[in-house]
Amino acid sequence: MTAAENFAALNLELPPAPSPLGVYKPILIVGSLVYVSGHGPVLPNGSLLFGKAGHDVNADGAKLAAQQVGLTILATLIKNLGSLNRIKRVIKVLGMVNATPDFGKHPYVINGCSELFAKIWGPDHGVGVRSAVGMGSLPDNITVEIEAVFELADA
């Protein structure tokens, strides 16, 4: 099955692709690589998920926020590339968790996004290298921010 078919089979709803809130591009193609700027957890109605892991949100809630960030990244890819089928593979994911100093489940949280990508592009092409780190704060107190690099299938 294609990436688009795999996504459709998940029955998940994409949020609107967010517009930049600063001086940056949401996506930049350099050669065969697609760089996606940091995205937050946008819900289908356009609102955001907020809260600090370990204080306002537990690890499972933060993991769901990371999945929502993954969906937001997918929305940006589709808006700019036309289809998820234009992506060959995930190269890198950097996940940042808004967390208390004693919160230590950052990799578990970012699995919310990584597991989504693995379901779409498969275990070989949907899993790239990754970092999962904690931050003292994130913009507007969002729970998770993720940036990613992909390889184009048709470059």
N, CA and C atoms as an extended XYZ file, in Angstrom:
465
Properties=species:S:1:pos:R:3:atomname:S:1:resname:S:1:resid:I:1 pbc="F F F"
N         0.842       -1.195        0.000 N   MET     1
C         0.000        0.000        0.000 CA  MET     1
C         0.882        1.252        0.000 C   MET     1
N         0.353        2.321       -0.540 N   THR     2
C         1.091        3.579       -0.568 CA  THR     2
C         0.980        4.277        0.788 C   THR     2
N         1.799        5.298        0.974 N   ALA     3
C         1.739        6.083        2.203 CA  ALA     3
C         0.355        6.714        2.380 C   ALA     3
N        -0.205        7.240        1.304 N   ALA     4
C        -1.532        7.852        1.380 CA  ALA     4
C        -2.588        6.819        1.757 C   ALA     4
N        -2.492        5.619        1.201 N   GLU     5
C        -3.440        4.550        1.545 CA  GLU     5
C        -3.264        4.110        2.991 C   GLU     5
N        -2.012        4.007        3.440 N   ASN     6
C        -1.753        3.636        4.836 CA  ASN     6
C        -2.343        4.669        5.779 C   ASN     6
N        -2.186        5.956        5.446 N   PHE     7
C        -2.761        6.992        6.291 CA  PHE     7
C        -4.289        6.906        6.304 C   PHE     7
N        -4.889        6.741        5.146 N   ALA     8
C        -6.353        6.661        5.069 CA  ALA     8
C        -6.887        5.506        5.919 C   ALA     8
N        -6.156        4.391        5.947 N   ALA     9
C        -6.587        3.222        6.717 CA  ALA     9
C        -6.578        3.482        8.223 C   ALA     9
N        -5.837        4.482        8.671 N   LEU    10
C        -5.768        4.788       10.103 CA  LEU    10
C        -7.002        5.532       10.611 C   LEU    10
N        -7.797        6.097        9.693 N   ASN    11
C        -9.002        6.851       10.071 CA  ASN    11
C        -8.712        7.989       11.043 C   ASN    11
N        -7.606        8.680       10.841 N   LEU    12
C        -7.258        9.828       11.660 CA  LEU    12
C        -7.553       11.101       10.884 C   LEU    12
N        -7.932       12.145       11.608 N   GLU    13
C        -8.278       13.414       10.966 CA  GLU    13
C        -7.092       14.370       11.024 C   GLU    13
N        -6.761       14.950        9.879 N   LEU    14
C        -5.687       15.933        9.832 CA  LEU    14
C        -6.183       17.292       10.307 C   LEU    14
N        -5.330       18.003       11.016 N   PRO    15
C        -5.661       19.392       11.341 CA  PRO    15
C        -5.337       20.273       10.138 C   PRO    15
N        -5.694       21.537       10.199 N   PRO    16
C        -5.248       22.441        9.135 CA  PRO    16
C        -3.737       22.633        9.230 C   PRO    16
N        -3.083       22.745        8.086 N   ALA    17
C        -1.644       23.032        8.095 CA  ALA    17
C        -1.449       24.440        8.644 C   ALA    17
N        -0.617       24.590        9.667 N   PRO    18
C        -0.464       25.918       10.273 CA  PRO    18
C         0.330       26.873        9.391 C   PRO    18
N         0.022       28.145        9.518 N   SER    19
C         0.797       29.201        8.868 CA  SER    19
C         1.924       29.606        9.806 C   SER    19
N         3.050       30.062        9.269 N   PRO    20
C         4.156       30.492       10.130 CA  PRO    20
C         3.739       31.623       11.066 C   PRO    20
N         4.201       31.547       12.299 N   LEU    21
C         3.926       32.597       13.279 CA  LEU    21
C         5.172       33.433       13.531 C   LEU    21
N         6.145       33.329       12.651 N   GLY    22
C         7.392       34.077       12.770 CA  GLY    22
C         8.045       34.147       11.407 C   GLY    22
N         9.307       34.465       11.404 N   VAL    23
C        10.051       34.620       10.158 CA  VAL    23
C        10.753       33.292        9.844 C   VAL    23
N        10.041       32.403        9.186 N   TYR    24
C        10.573       31.099        8.779 CA  TYR    24
C         9.638       30.485        7.756 C   TYR    24
N        10.130       29.448        7.087 N   LYS    25
C         9.314       28.689        6.147 CA  LYS    25
C         8.878       27.405        6.840 C   LYS    25
N         7.639       26.983        6.658 N   PRO    26
C         7.200       25.742        7.285 CA  PRO    26
C         7.892       24.518        6.685 C   PRO    26
N         8.300       24.633        5.412 N   ILE    27
C         8.908       23.510        4.710 CA  ILE    27
C         9.924       24.079        3.724 C   ILE    27
N        11.038       23.377        3.573 N   LEU    28
C        12.056       23.795        2.616 CA  LEU    28
C        12.637       22.545        1.963 C   LEU    28
N        12.661       22.539        0.644 N   ILE    29
C        13.216       21.414       -0.103 CA  ILE    29
C        14.607       21.800       -0.578 C   ILE    29
N        15.584       20.972       -0.229 N   VAL    30
C        16.964       21.162       -0.657 CA  VAL    30
C        17.412       19.838       -1.283 C   VAL    30
N        17.554       19.839       -2.589 N   GLY    31
C        17.889       18.592       -3.274 CA  GLY    31
C        16.772       17.588       -3.076 C   GLY    31
N        17.108       16.445       -2.523 N   SER    32
C        16.107       15.401       -2.289 CA  SER    32
C        15.584       15.401       -0.858 C   SER    32
N        15.983       16.387       -0.059 N   LEU    33
C        15.564       16.435        1.337 CA  LEU    33
C        14.484       17.479        1.567 C   LEU    33
N        13.526       17.125        2.401 N   VAL    34
C        12.439       18.020        2.800 CA  VAL    34
C        12.619       18.310        4.284 C   VAL    34
N        12.920       19.559        4.599 N   TYR    35
C        13.064       19.996        5.985 CA  TYR    35
C        11.739       20.603        6.428 C   TYR    35
N        11.226       20.132        7.553 N   VAL    36
C         9.972       20.652        8.100 CA  VAL    36
C        10.293       21.349        9.412 C   VAL    36
N         9.925       22.628        9.496 N   SER    37
C        10.154       23.416       10.707 CA  SER    37
C         9.399       22.817       11.885 C   SER    37
N         9.769       23.262       13.070 N   GLY    38
C         9.089       22.802       14.274 CA  GLY    38
C         7.596       23.060       14.212 C   GLY    38
N         6.830       22.029       14.518 N   HIS    39
C         5.367       22.097       14.533 CA  HIS    39
C         4.871       21.785       15.938 C   HIS    39
N         3.737       22.357       16.275 N   GLY    40
C         3.072       22.058       17.532 CA  GLY    40
C         1.857       21.183       17.303 C   GLY    40
N         1.196       20.792       18.398 N   PRO    41
C         0.036       19.901       18.314 CA  PRO    41
C        -1.247       20.655       17.981 C   PRO    41
N        -1.514       20.800       16.680 N   VAL    42
C        -2.722       21.485       16.221 CA  VAL    42
C        -3.852       20.462       16.100 C   VAL    42
N        -4.986       20.783       16.669 N   LEU    43
C        -6.166       19.916       16.585 CA  LEU    43
C        -6.955       20.224       15.310 C   LEU    43
N        -7.851       19.330       14.903 N   PRO    44
C        -8.640       19.569       13.686 CA  PRO    44
C        -9.402       20.895       13.670 C   PRO    44
N        -9.760       21.403       14.837 N   ASN    45
C       -10.477       22.692       14.885 CA  ASN    45
C        -9.525       23.892       14.886 C   ASN    45
N        -8.209       23.625       14.786 N   GLY    46
C        -7.225       24.693       14.728 CA  GLY    46
C        -6.657       25.107       16.071 C   GLY    46
N        -7.218       24.590       17.165 N   SER    47
C        -6.686       24.924       18.484 CA  SER    47
C        -5.443       24.078       18.771 C   SER    47
N        -4.730       24.420       19.835 N   LEU    48
C        -3.492       23.729       20.208 CA  LEU    48
C        -3.654       22.972       21.513 C   LEU    48
N        -2.803       21.972       21.708 N   LEU    49
C        -2.735       21.275       22.993 CA  LEU    49
C        -1.644       21.938       23.833 C   LEU    49
N        -1.991       22.256       25.070 N   PHE    50
C        -1.085       22.972       25.960 CA  PHE    50
C        -0.778       22.142       27.195 C   PHE    50
N         0.284       22.509       27.897 N   GLY    51
C         0.589       21.939       29.197 CA  GLY    51
C         1.964       21.320       29.276 C   GLY    51
N         2.474       21.291       30.472 N   LYS    52
C         3.807       20.777       30.761 CA  LYS    52
C         3.704       19.329       31.219 C   LYS    52
N         4.464       18.446       30.540 N   ALA    53
C         4.505       17.032       30.930 CA  ALA    53
C         5.111       16.919       32.323 C   ALA    53
N         4.482       16.111       33.154 N   GLY    54
C         4.933       15.958       34.528 CA  GLY    54
C         4.241       16.910       35.492 C   GLY    54
N         3.465       17.846       34.954 N   HIS    55
C         2.714       18.775       35.805 CA  HIS    55
C         1.257       18.857       35.364 C   HIS    55
N         1.018       19.342       34.140 N   ASP    56
C        -0.346       19.500       33.630 CA  ASP    56
C        -0.811       18.285       32.837 C   ASP    56
N         0.139       17.555       32.262 N   VAL    57
C        -0.141       16.448       31.348 CA  VAL    57
C         0.706       15.250       31.761 C   VAL    57
N         0.095       14.060       31.781 N   ASN    58
C         0.891       12.868       32.083 CA  ASN    58
C         1.581       12.365       30.809 C   ASN    58
N         2.387       11.336       30.939 N   ALA    59
C         3.165       10.825       29.800 CA  ALA    59
C         2.267       10.373       28.656 C   ALA    59
N         1.146        9.723       28.967 N   ASP    60
C         0.242        9.263       27.906 CA  ASP    60
C        -0.409       10.445       27.180 C   ASP    60
N        -0.797       11.469       27.929 N   GLY    61
C        -1.365       12.657       27.300 CA  GLY    61
C        -0.352       13.378       26.428 C   GLY    61
N         0.889       13.425       26.884 N   ALA    62
C         1.952       14.053       26.090 CA  ALA    62
C         2.243       13.231       24.838 C   ALA    62
N         2.157       11.894       24.948 N   LYS    63
C         2.365       11.034       23.771 CA  LYS    63
C         1.275       11.296       22.728 C   LYS    63
N         0.043       11.476       23.173 N   LEU    64
C        -1.044       11.824       22.240 CA  LEU    64
C        -0.789       13.189       21.603 C   LEU    64
N        -0.219       14.118       22.365 N   ALA    65
C         0.127       15.421       21.797 CA  ALA    65
C         1.196       15.253       20.720 C   ALA    65
N         2.160       14.361       20.949 N   ALA    66
C         3.202       14.110       19.948 CA  ALA    66
C         2.599       13.494       18.683 C   ALA    66
N         1.627       12.607       18.842 N   GLN    67
C         0.943       12.059       17.667 CA  GLN    67
C         0.236       13.183       16.914 C   GLN    67
N        -0.366       14.110       17.651 N   GLN    68
C        -1.061       15.223       17.007 CA  GLN    68
C        -0.077       16.121       16.268 C   GLN    68
N         1.127       16.281       16.802 N   VAL    69
C         2.155       17.025       16.081 CA  VAL    69
C         2.497       16.291       14.785 C   VAL    69
N         2.609       14.964       14.854 N   GLY    70
C         2.864       14.184       13.643 CA  GLY    70
C         1.788       14.423       12.598 C   GLY    70
N         0.534       14.467       13.018 N   LEU    71
C        -0.568       14.739       12.086 CA  LEU    71
C        -0.457       16.148       11.506 C   LEU    71
N        -0.014       17.083       12.323 N   THR    72
C         0.156       18.452       11.848 CA  THR    72
C         1.271       18.517       10.800 C   THR    72
N         2.345       17.785       11.025 N   ILE    73
C         3.433       17.715       10.038 CA  ILE    73
C         2.918       17.094        8.744 C   ILE    73
N         2.108       16.050        8.850 N   LEU    74
C         1.529       15.422        7.651 CA  LEU    74
C         0.683       16.426        6.877 C   LEU    74
N        -0.093       17.247        7.589 N   ALA    75
C        -0.926       18.252        6.929 CA  ALA    75
C        -0.059       19.242        6.156 C   ALA    75
N         1.070       19.623        6.733 N   THR    76
C         1.989       20.534        6.050 CA  THR    76
C         2.606       19.870        4.821 C   THR    76
N         2.977       18.595        4.948 N   LEU    77
C         3.535       17.881        3.797 CA  LEU    77
C         2.528       17.812        2.654 C   LEU    77
N         1.291       17.462        2.965 N   ILE    78
C         0.259       17.357        1.926 CA  ILE    78
C        -0.014       18.714        1.298 C   ILE    78
N        -0.102       19.760        2.113 N   LYS    79
C        -0.369       21.106        1.583 CA  LYS    79
C         0.736       21.533        0.613 C   LYS    79
N         1.976       21.211        0.925 N   ASN    80
C         3.107       21.693        0.136 CA  ASN    80
C         3.570       20.734       -0.951 C   ASN    80
N         3.330       19.439       -0.767 N   LEU    81
C         3.792       18.446       -1.748 CA  LEU    81
C         2.654       17.815       -2.541 C   LEU    81
N         1.429       17.945       -2.044 N   GLY    82
C         0.282       17.375       -2.737 CA  GLY    82
C        -0.102       15.989       -2.275 C   GLY    82
N         0.855       15.207       -1.795 N   SER    83
C         0.567       13.833       -1.386 CA  SER    83
C         1.686       13.300       -0.500 C   SER    83
N         1.305       12.440        0.438 N   LEU    84
C         2.311       11.751        1.252 CA  LEU    84
C         3.139       10.782        0.418 C   LEU    84
N         2.628       10.399       -0.745 N   ASN    85
C         3.362        9.482       -1.619 CA  ASN    85
C         4.626       10.112       -2.193 C   ASN    85
N         4.761       11.417       -2.092 N   ARG    86
C         5.976       12.089       -2.565 CA  ARG    86
C         7.149       11.886       -1.612 C   ARG    86
N         6.862       11.383       -0.409 N   ILE    87
C         7.911       11.133        0.580 CA  ILE    87
C         8.377        9.684        0.477 C   ILE    87
N         9.682        9.509        0.352 N   LYS    88
C        10.266        8.158        0.297 CA  LYS    88
C        10.504        7.608        1.690 C   LYS    88
N        11.071        8.462        2.562 N   ARG    89
C        11.413        7.961        3.897 CA  ARG    89
C        11.574        9.101        4.890 C   ARG    89
N        11.474        8.746        6.165 N   VAL    90
C        11.778        9.651        7.267 CA  VAL    90
C        13.288        9.579        7.497 C   VAL    90
N        13.942       10.727        7.530 N   ILE    91
C        15.373       10.773        7.796 CA  ILE    91
C        15.643       11.041        9.276 C   ILE    91
N        15.039       12.106        9.814 N   LYS    92
C        15.312       12.501       11.204 CA  LYS    92
C        14.102       13.169       11.826 C   LYS    92
N        13.909       12.897       13.101 N   VAL    93
C        12.877       13.545       13.907 CA  VAL    93
C        13.557       14.108       15.151 C   VAL    93
N        13.290       15.374       15.433 N   LEU    94
C        13.724       15.986       16.685 CA  LEU    94
C        12.479       16.363       17.461 C   LEU    94
N        12.273       15.693       18.582 N   GLY    95
C        11.104       15.943       19.413 CA  GLY    95
C        11.479       16.660       20.690 C   GLY    95
N        10.763       17.732       20.970 N   MET    96
C        10.995       18.541       22.169 CA  MET    96
C         9.751       18.510       23.037 C   MET    96
N         9.923       18.100       24.272 N   VAL    97
C         8.807       17.944       25.200 CA  VAL    97
C         8.876       19.047       26.252 C   VAL    97
N         7.808       19.789       26.394 N   ASN    98
C         7.682       20.790       27.449 CA  ASN    98
C         7.483       20.005       28.747 C   ASN    98
N         8.515       19.970       29.600 N   ALA    99
C         8.488       19.041       30.725 CA  ALA    99
C         9.080       19.652       31.999 C   ALA    99
N         8.639       19.105       33.113 N   THR   100
C         9.232       19.461       34.395 CA  THR   100
C        10.638       18.861       34.460 C   THR   100
N        11.502       19.405       35.325 N   PRO   101
C        12.872       18.889       35.398 CA  PRO   101
C        12.967       17.408       35.769 C   PRO   101
N        11.985       16.883       36.496 N   ASP   102
C        12.054       15.480       36.914 CA  ASP   102
C        11.352       14.522       35.941 C   ASP   102
N        10.765       15.044       34.883 N   PHE   103
C        10.106       14.192       33.895 CA  PHE   103
C        11.178       13.538       33.039 C   PHE   103
N        11.105       12.213       32.861 N   GLY   104
C        12.158       11.514       32.129 CA  GLY   104
C        11.688       10.651       30.982 C   GLY   104
N        10.430       10.772       30.588 N   LYS   105
C         9.881        9.877       29.566 CA  LYS   105
C         9.807       10.532       28.191 C   LYS   105
N        10.780       11.357       27.866 N   HIS   106
C        10.783       12.052       26.583 CA  HIS   106
C        10.730       11.089       25.397 C   HIS   106
N        11.543       10.019       25.369 N   PRO   107
C        11.453        9.086       24.228 CA  PRO   107
C        10.069        8.450       24.100 C   PRO   107
N         9.464        8.082       25.217 N   TYR   108
C         8.116        7.510       25.201 CA  TYR   108
C         7.127        8.500       24.576 C   TYR   108
N         7.239        9.761       24.959 N   VAL   109
C         6.336       10.786       24.433 CA  VAL   109
C         6.497       10.914       22.921 C   VAL   109
N         7.712       11.041       22.447 N   ILE   110
C         7.953       11.273       21.024 CA  ILE   110
C         7.608       10.043       20.193 C   ILE   110
N         7.506        8.879       20.837 N   ASN   111
C         7.010        7.691       20.129 CA  ASN   111
C         5.631        7.936       19.528 C   ASN   111
N         4.854        8.859       20.085 N   GLY   112
C         3.541        9.171       19.515 CA  GLY   112
C         3.646        9.594       18.064 C   GLY   112
N         4.657       10.370       17.739 N   CYS   113
C         4.895       10.794       16.355 CA  CYS   113
C         5.600        9.686       15.578 C   CYS   113
N         6.628        9.108       16.166 N   SER   114
C         7.416        8.083       15.466 CA  SER   114
C         6.575        6.869       15.086 C   SER   114
N         5.689        6.442       15.967 N   GLU   115
C         4.818        5.298       15.671 CA  GLU   115
C         3.862        5.628       14.524 C   GLU   115
N         3.369        6.862       14.484 N   LEU   116
C         2.501        7.293       13.392 CA  LEU   116
C         3.242        7.216       12.062 C   LEU   116
N         4.441        7.771       12.006 N   PHE   117
C         5.223        7.739       10.770 CA  PHE   117
C         5.541        6.302       10.351 C   PHE   117
N         5.825        5.420       11.310 N   ALA   118
C         6.116        4.014       10.995 CA  ALA   118
C         4.894        3.325       10.392 C   ALA   118
N         3.697        3.694       10.847 N   LYS   119
C         2.479        3.116       10.281 CA  LYS   119
C         2.239        3.599        8.853 C   LYS   119
N         2.686        4.785        8.543 N   ILE   120
C         2.447        5.353        7.218 CA  ILE   120
C         3.476        4.881        6.197 C   ILE   120
N         4.763        4.945        6.558 N   TRP   121
C         5.819        4.600        5.604 CA  TRP   121
C         6.463        3.248        5.884 C   TRP   121
N         6.003        2.526        6.903 N   GLY   122
C         6.517        1.204        7.214 CA  GLY   122
C         7.731        1.250        8.127 C   GLY   122
N         8.116        0.092        8.675 N   PRO   123
C         9.206        0.061        9.662 CA  PRO   123
C        10.580        0.413        9.084 C   PRO   123
N        10.782        0.225        7.801 N   ASP   124
C        12.079        0.567        7.212 CA  ASP   124
C        12.146        2.037        6.811 C   ASP   124
N        11.129        2.531        6.134 N   HIS   125
C        11.150        3.900        5.638 CA  HIS   125
C        10.483        4.904        6.577 C   HIS   125
N         9.709        4.436        7.535 N   GLY   126
C         9.006        5.338        8.437 CA  GLY   126
C         9.743        5.628        9.729 C   GLY   126
N        10.879        4.972        9.920 N   VAL   127
C        11.662        5.165       11.144 CA  VAL   127
C        13.040        5.673       10.751 C   VAL   127
N        13.351        6.871       11.204 N   GLY   128
C        14.661        7.450       10.926 CA  GLY   128
C        15.445        7.607       12.211 C   GLY   128
N        16.485        8.408       12.162 N   VAL   129
C        17.205        8.729       13.390 CA  VAL   129
C        16.370        9.739       14.169 C   VAL   129
N        16.634        9.835       15.486 N   ARG   130
C        15.740       10.647       16.306 CA  ARG   130
C        16.423       11.129       17.562 C   ARG   130
N        15.996       12.295       18.006 N   SER   131
C        16.341       12.802       19.325 CA  SER   131
C        15.047       13.180       20.027 C   SER   131
N        14.985       12.914       21.320 N   ALA   132
C        13.826       13.274       22.134 CA  ALA   132
C        14.366       13.959       23.385 C   ALA   132
N        14.069       15.245       23.528 N   VAL   133
C        14.641       16.017       24.617 CA  VAL   133
C        13.559       16.785       25.362 C   VAL   133
N        13.884       17.140       26.594 N   GLY   134
C        12.992       17.947       27.406 CA  GLY   134
C        13.383       19.406       27.366 C   GLY   134
N        12.380       20.264       27.423 N   MET   135
C        12.577       21.708       27.407 CA  MET   135
C        11.873       22.316       28.622 C   MET   135
N        12.441       23.384       29.129 N   GLY   136
C        11.824       24.087       30.247 CA  GLY   136
C        10.542       24.792       29.857 C   GLY   136
N        10.439       25.153       28.578 N   SER   137
C         9.208       25.752       28.056 CA  SER   137
C         9.217       25.617       26.545 C   SER   137
N         8.046       25.745       25.957 N   LEU   138
C         7.878       25.766       24.509 CA  LEU   138
C         6.928       26.913       24.179 C   LEU   138
N         6.891       27.381       22.925 N   PRO   139
C         6.038       28.521       22.575 CA  PRO   139
C         4.588       28.341       23.027 C   PRO   139
N         4.048       29.366       23.652 N   ASP   140
C         2.652       29.383       24.119 CA  ASP   140
C         2.319       28.247       25.078 C   ASP   140
N         3.328       27.591       25.639 N   ASN   141
C         3.151       26.472       26.570 CA  ASN   141
C         2.582       25.220       25.899 C   ASN   141
N         2.839       25.046       24.563 N   ILE   142
C         2.420       23.805       23.913 CA  ILE   142
C         3.165       22.638       24.551 C   ILE   142
N         2.595       21.452       24.470 N   THR   143
C         3.151       20.278       25.139 CA  THR   143
C         4.346       19.703       24.395 C   THR   143
N         4.287       19.698       23.071 N   VAL   144
C         5.334       19.074       22.264 CA  VAL   144
C         5.573       19.911       21.009 C   VAL   144
N         6.833       20.011       20.597 N   GLU   145
C         7.197       20.579       19.308 CA  GLU   145
C         8.123       19.583       18.619 C   GLU   145
N         7.886       19.359       17.330 N   ILE   146
C         8.690       18.390       16.565 CA  ILE   146
C         9.073       19.002       15.234 C   ILE   146
N        10.331       18.796       14.856 N   GLU   147
C        10.770       19.122       13.502 CA  GLU   147
C        11.270       17.822       12.872 C   GLU   147
N        11.273       17.777       11.533 N   ALA   148
C        11.625       16.524       10.864 CA  ALA   148
C        12.286       16.784        9.518 C   ALA   148
N        13.009       15.769        9.061 N   VAL   149
C        13.622       15.783        7.740 CA  VAL   149
C        13.175       14.507        7.033 C   VAL   149
N        12.739       14.665        5.784 N   PHE   150
C        12.282       13.551        4.961 CA  PHE   150
C        13.075       13.507        3.657 C   PHE   150
N        13.056       12.352        2.993 N   GLU   151
C        13.637       12.228        1.669 CA  GLU   151
C        12.514       12.138        0.659 C   GLU   151
N        12.625       12.903       -0.409 N   LEU   152
C        11.631       12.848       -1.485 CA  LEU   152
C        11.768       11.548       -2.278 C   LEU   152
N        10.633       11.037       -2.719 N   ALA   153
C        10.635        9.822       -3.526 CA  ALA   153
C        10.972       10.118       -4.968 C   ALA   153
N        10.694       11.320       -5.417 N   ASP   154
C        10.820       11.636       -6.833 CA  ASP   154
C        11.879       12.689       -7.132 C   ASP   154
N        12.893       12.748       -6.311 N   ALA   155
C        13.934       13.768       -6.541 CA  ALA   155
C        15.090       13.182       -7.324 C   ALA   155
